[in-house]
């Protein structure tokens, strides 16, 4: 029989792989029943050997006690927000500022992306393990939402792949897909709960719950678009412009 440590490692690796395929790649390899069976087996082994439970285990997404208040986290690199432009004159003024900063009069080409309307978050990994998550806040200081972020299955508790940086701060948007938003409001109407005005408010309200068990029930997802702190390694070429669309390490 395999040693317990080896069984636990293999189960955790397999479950992380299936979580990645399901929540990031949208290409599951096994039915939900098989995933649930593997999770039950892991929970059973960990209950028999609690001294072998690790913080990055798939079973540890939900488990933290409810908070009385959020603590504050100071961003090592400020999290800036975007300004709005509503007319051609404002855009031309922005273009001129960019040219002045570049000390260039050449024609500029812009890459435009759709804006996800959710809540901007910072997620810090150390040696590939998720250790901290925070809201943007005022750009300098945000709220510690680590326990809540751990419940979002699109966010890996442990990065996979080669050459993972020693410290990597992933930045992105936690949001609620339209189908999930409608499901939450339908349930709220049925039970007499709070009905949210829009998906952004629902995402923000879900992520700022003091009880992570409530957050875990909300169908939140995550899209990463940038990097803050980066120490002890490099990102692959597709991510060097702050775009994480290559799903490096398991992020969408």
Residue, then its C-alpha position, 0 to 999 in steps of 0.5 A: x500500500x502507498x504511504x499516506x503522504x503519497x496518497x494525499x499528494x496524488x489526490x491533491x494533485x489530481x483534484x487541482x488538475x480537474x479544478x483547473x480544467x473545469x474552472x479555467x479551461x472550461x474543458x472537464x475530463x471527468x464527470x462531477x460524480x468522479x470529482x466528488x468521489x476523489x474529494x470525499x476520499x481526500x477528506x476522509x484521509x485528512x480526517x484520519x491524519x489531520x497533522x498532514x493537512x496543508x493550507x493549499x489542499x483542495x479541502x481547505x477552500x472553506x474553513x476559516x471562522x467568520x471575521x468581526x471586521x476586515x484587517x488592512x493590507x498595504x499594497x507593495x505596489x500601488x493599485x491604480x484605477x483607470x480614468x474615464x474618457x467620454x468625448x473625442x476632445x478628452x481622448x485627444x488630450x489623453x493621447x497627447x499626454x502619452x506622446x509627451x511621456x514617450x517624447x514622441x510624435x509618432x502615431x500611436x496604436x492602442x489595444x482596447x479590451x472589454x472591461x469586466x465589471x466586478x471588484x479589483x483584487x490583488x492575490x499574492x503567491x509565495x513559492x506558488x502558494x496563495x498566502x494573501x488576497x486584498x481589495x484595491x481599496x484606495x489604491x494604497x491600502x486595501x482590505x484583507x479578503x484572503x479567506x473569501x478569495x480562497x473559496x473561489x474555485x477559478x483561483x488556484x490555491x497552489x500554482x502549477x507549472x515550471x519556474x513559478x516565481x518566488x513571489x508573484x502578485x496577480x491582479x485581476x477582477x473578481x466578477x459574477x457571470x450573468x447566469x450566476x447573478x440571476x440565480x442569486x437574485x432568484x433565490x433571494x426573491x424566493x427566500x425574502x433575501x436581498x436582491x442585488x441591483x446589478x452583477x457588480x454590486x452582487x460580486x462586491x457584496x459577496x466578496x466582502x462577506x465577513x463569513x467566507x461560508x457565504x462567499x463560497x455559496x456565490x458563483x464568483x469567478x476571476x480573470x487576471x490581467x496584470x502583475x504587481x510584485x514579481x520576485x525570483x523568476x520571470x513570466x512567460x512571454x505572453x504575460x510580460x505586458x501584464x496580460x495573463x491570458x496564457x493561463x500561466x500557473x493556473x489562472x484564467 
